[in-house]
Amino acid sequence: MHILITADLHYRPAQRAAYVAFAEAVRAAAPDCFIIAGDVGHPLRLFRRTLQLFHDLPCPRLLIAGNHDVYTGEYNSRELWQTWLPQVTHEEGFVWLENELVNLGGLGICGSMGWYDYSSRAPHLSYADADYRAMKGLVNHDADYVNWPWSDVAMARYLARGLAERLDQLDSDPAVEQVLVVTHVPIVEPAVPDFPDHEHWSLLRAYLGNFTLGDLVIRQRKVSHIVSGHLHRPGSWTIEGHHGPIACHVVGTGPGAPHALSLEI
């Protein structure tokens, strides 16, 4: 099974040629499945325009949202999350992985944006959850542009419950042999770098991952691969899950330089 996974496209009309070339390269690679792991494009019209680049890709196309996709604009973050992002995803022929799952020849695929819950906080800082809620605006624009009514921790727990339900469905399906989990926010500790000598990045680390969700995922019997985005820096690790090794990756897409991770599963 040949799977291409991208993330953090942040579609920019001024650099459209680079995105068109990327879409052509994806088609030329002839994947069995194509996945976008969040931060597609903002505002909504650019989210849609990004998906339209892949309209003639003759394979299943799957998607999860990223934090930038819910930035307020023409619609508020709650409207985007609950209505407009899933609607446009379906209209453009993609699967909204936040509440759907896929079985491709025995490979189960599920995913979640996986919002941060401060579990990735820098170990050398002693701040409490309330401190991270109060300080987010110092280092993270989500505090300025995400205006839904839920706290970070509440949203992270809600998304974790949904992902757990989908993982349970795949685990109980005898036709599923192994599972690929796709998240926007990284969920395994090796993926999130530590910055003990840098005050800004040390504080920012709390908003870069969700290790609570990772603990849930690595306990699953069939999970063999985890792929995330969000960090704009590539990396690959093998970690020990509760039922064997798990291959973990972060897709490294830079500004205006779309990139895809190629997996053979």
MOVENHU-V7428 format. One record per pair of residues at least 24 apart in sequence whose C-alpha atoms are under 8 Angstrom apart, sorted by the first residue. I is the first residue (numbers start at 0). GAP is how many residues later the second one is. D is the distance in Angstrom with one decimal. If there is no record, write none. Layout:
# MOVENHU-V7428
I|GAP|D + I|GAP|D
This chain:
# MOVENHU-V7428
0|31|6.2 + 0|262|7.9 + 0|263|5.5 + 0|264|5.1 + 1|29|5.2 + 1|30|5.2 + 1|31|6.8 + 1|260|7.1 + 1|261|5.8 + 1|262|4.8 + 1|263|6.6 + 2|28|5.5 + 2|29|5.8 + 2|30|4.9 + 2|31|6.0 + 2|32|7.7 + 2|259|5.9 + 2|260|5.1 + 2|261|6.4 + 2|262|7.7 + 3|27|6.2 + 3|29|6.4 + 3|30|5.0 + 3|31|6.3 + 3|256|5.9 + 3|257|5.6 + 3|258|4.7 + 3|259|6.3 + 4|29|5.9 + 4|30|4.7 + 4|31|5.8 + 4|32|7.0 + 4|246|7.5 + 4|255|5.2 + 4|256|5.1 + 4|257|6.6 + 4|258|7.9 + 5|29|6.3 + 5|30|4.9 + 5|31|6.1 + 5|223|7.9 + 5|245|6.3 + 5|247|7.5 + 5|252|7.6 + 5|253|6.1 + 5|254|4.4 + 5|255|6.2 + 6|29|5.3 + 6|30|4.6 + 6|31|5.4 + 6|32|6.5 + 6|33|7.1 + 6|177|7.6 + 6|221|7.8 + 6|222|5.4 + 6|223|7.3 + 6|244|6.3 + 6|245|7.7 + 6|246|6.5 + 6|252|7.8 + 6|253|7.6 + 7|29|7.3 + 7|30|6.0 + 7|31|4.6 + 7|32|6.1 + 7|58|7.9 + 7|221|6.6 + 7|222|6.4 + 7|224|7.1 + 7|245|6.0 + 7|246|7.7 + 7|250|7.9 + 8|30|6.2 + 8|31|5.2 + 8|32|6.8 + 8|244|6.9 + 8|245|8.0 + 8|246|7.5 + 8|247|7.3 + 8|248|7.8 + 8|249|5.8 + 9|29|5.8 + 9|30|5.3 + 9|31|4.6 + 9|32|7.0 + 9|245|7.3 + 9|246|7.5 + 10|29|6.5 + 10|30|4.9 + 10|31|7.5 + 10|35|6.4 + 10|36|7.5 + 10|39|6.3 + 10|245|7.4 + 11|29|7.8 + 11|34|7.9 + 11|244|6.9 + 14|241|6.4 + 17|238|7.0 + 17|239|6.9 + 17|240|7.5 + 18|34|7.8 + 18|237|7.8 + 18|238|7.9 + 18|239|6.7 + 19|33|6.7 + 21|236|6.5 + 21|237|7.5 + 22|30|6.1 + 22|31|6.2 + 26|30|6.1 + 30|28|7.0 + 31|27|5.7 + 31|28|7.1 + 32|26|5.5 + 32|27|5.1 + 32|28|6.1 + 32|29|7.7 + 33|25|7.1 + 33|26|6.4 + 33|27|4.9 + 33|28|6.2 + 34|26|5.8 + 34|27|4.6 + 34|28|5.6 + 35|26|6.4 + 35|27|4.8 + 35|28|6.5 + 36|26|6.1 + 36|27|5.3 + 36|28|6.7 + 36|29|7.2 + 36|76|7.8 + 36|145|6.6 + 36|146|6.2 + 36|147|5.3 + 36|191|6.5 + 36|192|6.1 + 37|25|7.0 + 37|26|5.2 + 37|27|4.1 + 37|28|3.9 + 37|29|7.5 + 37|31|7.4 + 37|75|7.0 + 37|145|7.9 + 37|146|5.4 + 37|191|7.1 + 37|192|7.6 + 38|26|6.0 + 38|27|4.3 + 38|28|6.4 + 38|29|5.4 + 38|30|5.4 + 38|145|7.9 + 38|191|7.6 + 39|25|7.1 + 39|26|7.2 + 39|28|7.9 + 39|29|6.5 + 40|27|7.5 + 40|28|6.1 + 41|26|6.7 + 41|27|5.6 + 41|28|8.0 + 41|29|7.2 + 42|26|7.3 + 42|28|7.5 + 42|29|8.0 + 42|30|6.5 + 42|31|7.5 + 43|25|7.7 + 43|30|7.9 + 43|40|7.9 + 43|41|7.6 + 47|40|6.4 + 47|41|7.6 + 47|44|7.4 + 50|38|7.7 + 50|41|6.4 + 50|43|8.0 + 51|40|6.5 + 54|37|6.9 + 54|38|7.3 + 59|34|7.4 + 59|35|7.9 + 60|32|7.1 + 60|33|4.9 + 60|34|6.2 + 61|32|5.2 + 61|33|4.6 + 61|34|6.4 + 61|35|6.5 + 62|26|7.5 + 62|31|6.4 + 62|32|5.9 + 62|33|5.4 + 62|34|5.7 + 63|32|6.2 + 63|33|5.6 + 63|34|6.2 + 63|47|6.8 + 63|48|6.1 + 63|49|5.9 + 63|119|7.3 + 63|120|7.2 + 64|47|7.8 + 64|48|5.7 + 64|119|7.2 + 65|47|5.8 + 65|118|5.7 + 65|119|7.8 + 65|164|7.6 + 66|46|7.7 + 66|48|7.9 + 66|75|7.2 + 67|74|7.7 + 69|76|6.4 + 70|71|7.5 + 70|74|4.9 + 70|75|5.0 + 70|76|7.7 + 71|73|5.5 + 71|74|6.0 + 71|75|6.7 + 75|70|7.9 + 75|71|6.6 + 75|72|7.2 + 76|69|5.7 + 76|70|5.5 + 76|71|5.2 + 77|69|7.3 + 77|70|4.9 + 77|71|7.6 + 97|64|7.8 + 97|65|7.6 + 98|63|7.2 + 98|67|7.8 + 99|66|7.7 + 100|65|6.8 + 102|73|6.8 + 104|71|7.9 + 105|69|5.7 + 105|70|4.4 + 105|71|5.1 + 105|72|6.8 + 106|69|5.8 + 106|70|6.1 + 106|71|5.3 + 106|72|5.7 + 106|73|7.2 + 107|62|6.4 + 107|68|5.7 + 107|69|7.5 + 107|70|6.2 + 107|71|4.5 + 107|72|6.2 + 108|70|5.7 + 108|71|4.9 + 108|72|6.0 + 108|73|7.6 + 109|53|7.5 + 109|56|6.9 + 109|57|7.2 + 109|69|7.7 + 109|70|6.6 + 109|71|5.3 + 109|72|6.4 + 110|52|6.7 + 110|70|5.3 + 110|71|4.4 + 110|72|5.4 + 111|47|6.8 + 111|48|8.0 + 111|51|6.5 + 111|70|6.6 + 111|71|5.0 + 111|72|6.9 + 112|46|7.6 + 112|70|5.2 + 112|71|4.8 + 112|72|6.4 + 113|42|6.1 + 113|45|6.1 + 113|46|7.0 + 113|69|5.9 + 113|70|6.3 + 113|71|5.6 + 113|72|8.0 + 113|73|8.0 + 113|96|7.0 + 113|99|7.4 + 114|37|6.9 + 114|40|6.5 + 114|41|4.7 + 114|44|7.4 + 114|70|6.4 + 114|94|7.7 + 114|95|6.9 + 115|36|6.4 + 115|37|7.1 + 115|40|6.0 + 115|69|7.0 + 115|90|7.4 + 115|91|5.6 + 115|92|6.7 + 115|93|5.4 + 115|94|4.8 + 116|35|5.8 + 116|36|4.6 + 116|39|5.8 + 116|40|8.0 + 116|89|7.6 + 116|90|7.5 + 116|92|7.7 + 116|93|5.9 + 116|95|7.8 + 117|35|7.7 + 117|88|4.5 + 117|89|6.1 + 117|91|7.5 + 117|92|6.9 + 118|87|6.6 + 118|90|7.2 + 118|91|5.7 + 118|92|5.6 + 118|93|6.3 + 119|69|7.4 + 119|72|7.6 + 119|85|6.2 + 119|86|4.9 + 119|87|7.2 + 119|88|6.8 + 119|89|5.3 + 119|90|5.9 + 119|91|6.0 + 120|81|7.7 + 120|82|7.3 + 120|83|7.9 + 120|84|5.3 + 120|85|3.8 + 120|86|7.5 + 121|72|6.6 + 121|73|7.6 + 121|74|7.7 + 121|80|5.7 + 121|81|6.9 + 121|83|5.9 + 121|84|6.6 + 123|72|7.0 + 124|77|7.9 + 124|78|8.0 + 131|74|7.5 + 135|68|7.8 + 138|61|6.8 + 138|64|7.4 + 138|65|5.9 + 139|64|7.0 + 139|67|7.7 + 159|53|6.2 + 163|52|7.6 + 163|53|7.9 + 166|53|7.5 + 170|49|7.7 + 170|50|7.0 + 170|51|6.5 + 176|45|6.7 + 177|44|4.6 + 177|45|5.8 + 177|46|6.1 + 178|43|5.4 + 178|44|4.4 + 178|45|5.8 + 178|46|6.7 + 179|43|6.1 + 179|44|6.2 + 179|45|4.8 + 179|46|5.9 + 179|47|7.7 + 180|42|7.1 + 180|44|6.3 + 180|45|4.8 + 180|46|6.4 + 181|44|5.8 + 181|45|4.9 + 181|46|5.8 + 182|43|7.7 + 182|44|6.4 + 182|45|4.8 + 182|46|7.0 + 183|44|5.0 + 183|45|4.8 + 183|46|5.7 + 184|24|5.3 + 184|25|6.7 + 184|43|6.1 + 184|44|6.1 + 184|45|5.6 + 185|24|6.4 + 185|25|7.9 + 185|41|7.8 + 185|42|5.1 + 185|43|6.5 + 185|44|7.2 + 185|64|7.3 + 186|24|4.8 + 186|25|7.5 + 186|26|6.1 + 186|27|4.5 + 186|41|7.7 + 187|26|5.4 + 187|27|8.0 + 187|60|7.9 + 189|47|7.2 + 190|44|6.9 + 190|45|7.9 + 190|46|7.8 + 190|58|7.7 + 190|59|7.0 + 217|24|6.1 + 217|28|7.7 + 218|24|7.2 + 226|24|7.3
